[in-house]
Amino acid sequence: MAGCSLDETRAEFCRNSAEATHLKLVSIIVILASSAAGISSPVALARLFARSPAYANALLVIKCFAAGVILSTSLVHVLPDAFDALADCQVATRHPWRDFPFSGLVSLIGVLLALLVDVTASSHTSEDATKYVRIGLEEVGKGVGKQVSPSSAAAEVAAVACHGHGHQGEEAIDVGMEALDEEERLAKLKQRMVSQVLEIGIIFHSVIIGLTMGMSQNQCTIRPLVAALAFHQIFEGMGLGGCIAQAGFGVATVGYMCLMFSVTTPIGILLGMLVFHMTGYDDSSPNALILEGLLGSLSSGILVYMALVDLIALDFFHNKTMSSSPRLKKLSYITLVLGSASMSILALWA
């Protein structure tokens, strides 16, 4: 309990509502600008160099950097903060928080929820794709006068293309080629789904950051957070922006996703300030710490799953471009480590 007394003495020394409000207003502008710059730069570069031969490789490298940033965010920033919140002496001395590691449990729930969303979305797209491919293969079979198995689809389409069978054969070629391109279309749908779920997890985390900062009246805590969170948002925005750029969304969707990421943390800060002024809610109270710990743990689980499964594993083990180029794989791994390191270093300040 002596530790609690020391913490309370330091908090009283640093508590200055007027100065804290001023710092939070400054942080809204700084974080908004840094978030917008971070997420829009990969998207803008992707649009600018879309016709370049090295475009696909550059986008893959950016995505690996993004995966490192997101993995470090979840394991070095979000999860330790959640553990600290639930391990605070005001919470850890109460039942049931002293009896069970709830941070780990809720992180596990976040992983399982992300898996459920992933499996559900993938199953729906796979069912549609299977039906589409089957219809296409049947049409190819009609065009050449026999049924076609999936394993011989490429050979049959090639045969039709080489020898020709009139107008019916030409239609079969078109449908068959669309069927053969279905794998690429599915990969693009997967990338889009990953980007959307990833943004949800990051926004969830950003809201927690904003609310926590907005309700805080501790200027000693807020002052270093302003600069640290600005860099935090730049790196995290670059990570999400790289995924969005690779997903190939339309201009309107890209703009909406960039806007949502940019404004979420500033809105969270404003909401935190509003909650404090309306209720006088203390961010260091046991209930606030429990809420922060549970939401942070859930967010961490989601981000860990997305980084490891939908970004790192997908690219390093299932990407044909990377598999065919050992040099590109080494470069991608280096950028993955750099992304993780750059985000981890920020843990010294935030």
For each residue, the residues with C-beta under 8 A, 3 or more apart:
1: 4 5 89
2: 5 6
3: 6 7 89
4: 1 7 8 89 90
5: 1 2 8 9
6: 2 3 9 10
7: 3 4 10 11
8: 4 5 11 12
9: 5 6 12 13
10: 6 7 13 14 220
11: 7 8 14 15 218 284
12: 8 9 15
13: 9 10 220
14: 10 11 218 219 220 221
15: 11 12 20 217 218 219
16: 19 20 217 219
17: 20 21 217
18: 21 22
19: 16 22 23 219
20: 15 16 17 23 24 216 217 218 219 222
21: 17 18 24 25 273
22: 18 19 25 26
23: 19 20 26 27 219 222 223 226
24: 20 21 27 28 213 214 222 269 273
25: 21 22 28 29
26: 22 23 29 30 226
27: 23 24 30 31 213 222 225 226 229 269
28: 24 25 31 32 266 269 270
29: 25 26 32 33
30: 26 27 33 34 226 227 230
31: 27 28 34 35 226 229 230 233 265 266 269
32: 28 29 35 36 262 263 265 266
33: 29 30 36 37
34: 30 31 37 38 230 231 233 234 237
35: 31 32 38 39 233 234 237 261 262 263 264 265 266
36: 32 33 39 40 237 258 262
37: 33 34 40 41 234 237
38: 34 35 41 233 234 235 236 237 238 241
39: 35 36 42 43 237 238 240 241 244 257 258 261 262
40: 36 37 43 44 237 241 258
41: 37 38 44 45 237 238 241
42: 39 45 46 62 66 238 241 242 244 245
43: 39 40 46 47 241 244 245 254 258
44: 40 41 47 48
45: 41 42 48 49 58 62 245
46: 42 43 49 50 55 59 245 246
47: 43 44 50 245
48: 44 45
49: 45 46 52 54 55 58
50: 46 47 55
51: 55
52: 49 55 58
53:
54: 49 57 58
55: 46 49 50 51 52 58 59
56: 59 60 321
57: 54 60 61 321 325 328
58: 45 49 52 54 55 61 62
59: 46 55 56 62 63 242 245 246
60: 56 57 63 64 246 315 319 321 322 328 332
61: 57 58 64 65 328 331 332 335
62: 42 45 58 59 65 66 238 242 245 246 335
63: 59 60 66 67 242 243 246 311 315
64: 60 61 67 68 311 312 315 332 333 335 336 339
65: 61 62 68 69 238 239 242 335 336 338 339
66: 42 62 63 69 70 238 239 240 241 242 243 311 339
67: 63 64 70 71 239 307 311 312 315 336 339
68: 64 65 71 72 239 335 336 337 338 339 340 341 342 343
69: 65 66 72 73 235 236 238 239 339 340 342 343
70: 66 67 73 74 198 202 236 239 240 303 306 307 311
71: 67 68 74 75 303 304 307 308 312 340
72: 68 69 75 76 77 339 340 341 342 343 344
73: 69 70 76 77 78 205 232 236 303 343
74: 70 71 77 78 79 299 300 301 303 304 307
75: 71 72 78 79 300 304
76: 72 73 79 80 343 344 347
77: 72 73 74 80 81 232 343 346 347 350
78: 73 74 75 81 82 205 296 299 300 303
79: 74 75 76 82 83 103 107 296 297 300 304
80: 76 77 83 84 347
81: 77 78 84 85 292 296
82: 78 79 85 86 103 106 107 292 293 294 295 296 297 300
83: 79 80 86 87 103 293
84: 80 81 87 88 293
85: 81 82 88 91 289 290 292 293 296
86: 82 83 91 92 97 102 103 289 290 293 294 297
87: 83 84 91 92
88: 84 85 91 92 286 289
89: 1 3 4 92 93
90: 4 93 94 284 285 286 289
91: 85 86 87 88 94 97 286 289 290 293
92: 86 87 88 89 97 98
93: 89 90 98
94: 90 91 97 98 286
95: 98 99
96: 99 100 102
97: 86 91 92 94 100 102 290
98: 92 93 94 95
99: 95 96
100: 96 97 105
101: 104 105
102: 86 96 97 105 106 293 294 297
103: 79 82 83 86 106 107 293 296 297
104: 101 107 108 297
105: 100 101 102 108 109 297
106: 82 102 103 109 110 294 297 298 301
107: 79 82 103 104 110 111 297 298 300 301 304
108: 104 105 111 112 301
109: 105 106 112 113 298 301
110: 106 107 113 114 297 298 299 300 301 302 304 305
111: 107 108 114 115 301 302 304 305
112: 108 109 115 116 301
113: 109 110 116 117 298 301 302
114: 110 111 117 118 197 201 301 302 305 306
115: 111 112 118 119 305 309
116: 112 113 119 120
117: 113 114 120 121 197
118: 114 115 121 122 193 197 305 309 310
119: 115 116 122 123
120: 116 117 123 124
121: 117 118 124 125 193 197
122: 118 119 125 126 190 193
123: 119 120 126 127
124: 120 121 127 128
125: 121 122 128 129 186 189 190 193
126: 122 123 129 130 186
127: 123 124 130 131
128: 124 125 131 132
129: 125 126 132 133 182 185 186
130: 126 127 133 134
131: 127 128 134 135
132: 128 129 135 136 178 179 182
133: 129 130 136 137 150 179 182
134: 130 131 137 138
135: 131 132 138 139 175 179
136: 132 133 139 140 175 176 178 179 182
137: 133 134 140 141 148 149 150 153 176 179
138: 134 135 141 142 147 148
139: 135 136 142 143 171 172 175 176
140: 136 137 143 144 148 153 156 157 160 172 173 175 176 179
141: 137 138 144 145 146 147 148 156
142: 138 139 145 168 172
143: 139 140 160 165 168 169 171 172 173 176
144: 140 141 148 156 159 160 165 169 172
145: 141 142 165
146: 141
147: 138 141
148: 137 138 140 141 144 152 153 156
149: 137 152 153
150: 133 137 153
151:
152: 148 149 155 156
153: 137 140 148 149 150 156 157 176 179 180
154: 157 158 180
155: 152 158 159
156: 140 141 144 148 152 153 159 160 176
157: 140 153 154 160 161 172 173 176 177 180
158: 154 155 161 162
159: 144 155 156 162 163
160: 140 143 144 156 157 163 164 165 169 172 173 176
161: 157 158 164 173
162: 158 159
163: 159 160
164: 160 161 169 170
165: 143 144 145 160 168 169 172
166: 169 170
167: 170 171
168: 142 143 165 171 172
169: 143 144 160 164 165 166 172 173
170: 164 166 167 173 174
171: 139 143 167 168 174 175
172: 139 140 142 143 144 157 160 165 168 169 175 176
173: 140 143 157 160 161 169 170 176 177
174: 170 171 177 178
175: 135 136 139 140 171 172 178 179
176: 136 137 139 140 143 153 156 157 160 172 173 179 180
177: 157 173 174 180 181
178: 132 136 174 175 181 182
179: 132 133 135 136 137 140 153 175 176 182
180: 153 154 157 176 177 183
181: 177 178 184 185
182: 129 132 133 136 178 179 185 186
183: 180 186 187
184: 181 187 188
185: 129 181 182 188 189
186: 125 126 129 182 183 189 190
187: 183 184 190 191
188: 184 185 191 192 247 248
189: 125 185 186 192 193
190: 122 125 186 187 193 194 314
191: 187 188 194 195 243 246 247 248
192: 188 189 195 196 247 248 249
193: 118 121 122 125 189 190 196 197
194: 190 191 197 198 243 247 306 310 311 314
195: 191 192 198 199 240 243 244 246 247 249 257
196: 192 193 199 200 257
197: 114 117 118 121 193 194 200 201 302 306 310
198: 70 194 195 201 202 240 243 303 306 310 311
199: 195 196 202 203 240 244 257 260 261
200: 196 197 203 204 302
201: 114 197 198 204 205 299 302 303 306
202: 70 198 199 205 206 236 240 261 303
203: 199 200 206 207 260 261 264
204: 200 201 207 208 295 298 299 302
205: 73 78 201 202 208 209 296 299 303
206: 202 203 209 210 233 261 264 265 268
207: 203 204 210 211 264 265 267 268
208: 204 205 211 212 268 292 295 296 299
209: 205 206 212 213 229 265 268
210: 206 207 213 214 264 265 266 267 268 269 270 271 272
211: 207 208 214 215 268 269 271 272 275
212: 208 209 215 216 272 283 292
213: 24 27 209 210 216 222 225 229 268 269 272
214: 24 210 211 268 269 270 271 272 273 274 275 276
215: 211 212 272 273 275 276 281 282 283 288
216: 20 212 213 221 222 272 283
217: 15 16 17 20 276 283
218: 11 14 15 20 221 222
219: 14 15 16 19 20 23 222 223
220: 10 13 14 223
221: 14 216 218 224 225
222: 20 23 24 27 213 216 218 219 225 226
223: 23 219 220 226
224: 221 227 228 349 350
225: 27 213 221 222 228 229 349 350
226: 23 26 27 30 31 222 223 229 230
227: 30 224 230 231 349
228: 224 225 231 232 346 349 350
229: 27 31 209 213 225 226 232 233 265 350
230: 30 31 34 226 227 233 234
231: 34 227 228 234 235 346
232: 73 77 228 229 235 236 343 346 350
233: 31 34 35 38 206 229 230 236 237 265
234: 34 35 37 38 230 231 237 238
235: 38 69 231 232 238 239 339 342 343 346
236: 38 69 70 73 202 232 233 239 240 343
237: 34 35 36 37 38 39 40 41 233 234 240 241 261 262
238: 38 39 41 42 62 65 66 69 234 235 241 242
239: 65 66 67 68 69 70 235 236 242 243 339
240: 39 66 70 195 198 199 202 236 237 243 244 257 261
241: 38 39 40 41 42 43 66 237 238 244 245 258
242: 42 59 62 63 65 66 238 239 245 246
243: 63 66 191 194 195 198 239 240 246 247 311
244: 39 42 43 195 199 240 241 247 249 254 257 258
245: 42 43 45 46 47 59 62 241 242
246: 46 59 60 62 63 191 195 242 243
247: 188 191 192 194 195 243 244
248: 188 191 192
249: 192 195 244 253 254 257
250: 253 254
251: 254 255
252: 255 256
253: 249 250 256 257
254: 43 244 249 250 251 257 258
255: 251 252 258 259
256: 252 253 259 260
257: 39 195 196 199 240 244 249 253 254 260 261
258: 36 39 40 43 241 244 254 255 261 262
259: 255 256 262 263
260: 199 203 256 257 263 264
261: 35 39 199 202 203 206 237 240 257 258 264
262: 32 35 36 39 237 258 259 266
263: 32 35 259 260 266 267
264: 35 203 206 207 210 260 261 267 268
265: 31 32 35 206 207 209 210 229 233 268 269
266: 28 31 32 35 210 262 263 269 270
267: 207 210 263 264 270 271
268: 206 207 208 209 210 211 213 214 264 265 271 272
269: 24 27 28 31 210 211 213 214 265 266 272 273
270: 28 210 214 266 267 273 274
271: 210 211 214 267 268 274 275
272: 210 211 212 213 214 215 216 268 269 275 276 283
273: 21 24 214 215 269 270 276 277
274: 214 270 271 277 278
275: 211 214 215 271 272 278 279 281
276: 214 215 217 272 273 279 280 281 283
277: 273 274 280
278: 274 275
279: 275 276
280: 276 277
281: 215 275 276 285 288
282: 215 285 288
283: 212 215 216 217 272 276 288
284: 11 90 288 289
285: 90 281 282 288 289
286: 88 90 91 94 289 290
287: 290 291
288: 215 281 282 283 284 285 291 292
289: 85 86 88 90 91 284 285 286 292 293
290: 85 86 91 97 286 287 293 294
291: 287 288 294 295
292: 81 82 85 208 212 288 289 295 296
293: 82 83 84 85 86 91 102 103 289 290 296 297
294: 82 86 102 106 290 291 297 298
295: 82 204 208 291 292 298 299
296: 78 79 81 82 85 103 205 208 292 293 299 300
297: 79 82 86 102 103 104 105 106 107 110 293 294 300 301
298: 106 107 109 110 113 204 294 295 301 302
299: 74 78 110 201 204 205 208 295 296 302 303
300: 74 75 78 79 82 107 110 296 297 303 304
301: 74 106 107 108 109 110 111 112 113 114 297 298 304 305
302: 110 111 113 114 197 200 201 204 298 299 305 306
303: 70 71 73 74 78 198 201 202 205 299 300 306 307
304: 71 74 75 79 107 110 111 300 301 307 308
305: 110 111 114 115 118 301 302 308 309 310
306: 70 114 194 197 198 201 302 303 309 310 311
307: 67 70 71 74 303 304 310 311 312
308: 71 304 305 311 312 313
309: 115 118 305 306 312 313 314
310: 118 194 197 198 305 306 307 313 314
311: 63 64 66 67 70 194 198 243 306 307 308 314 315
312: 64 67 71 307 308 309 315 316 336
313: 308 309 310 316 317 318
314: 190 194 309 310 311 317 318 319
315: 60 63 64 67 311 312 318 319 322 332
316: 312 313 319 322 329 332 333
317: 313 314
318: 313 314 315
319: 60 314 315 316 322 323
320: 323 324
321: 56 57 60 324 325 328
322: 60 315 316 319 325 328 329 332
323: 319 320 329
324: 320 321
325: 57 321 322 328 329
326: 329 330
327: 330 331
328: 57 60 61 321 322 325 331 332
329: 316 322 323 325 326 332 333
330: 326 327 333 334
331: 61 327 328 334 335
332: 60 61 64 315 316 322 328 329 335 336
333: 64 316 329 330 336 337
334: 330 331 337 338
335: 61 62 64 65 68 331 332 338 339
336: 64 65 67 68 312 332 333 339 340
337: 68 333 334 340 341
338: 65 68 334 335 341 342
339: 64 65 66 67 68 69 72 235 239 335 336 342 343
340: 68 69 71 72 336 337 343 344
341: 68 72 337 338 344 345
342: 68 69 72 235 338 339 345 346
343: 68 69 72 73 76 77 232 235 236 339 340 346 347
344: 72 76 340 341 347
345: 341 342 348
346: 77 228 231 232 235 342 343 349 350
347: 76 77 80 343 344 350
348: 345
349: 224 225 227 228 346
350: 77 224 225 228 229 232 346 347
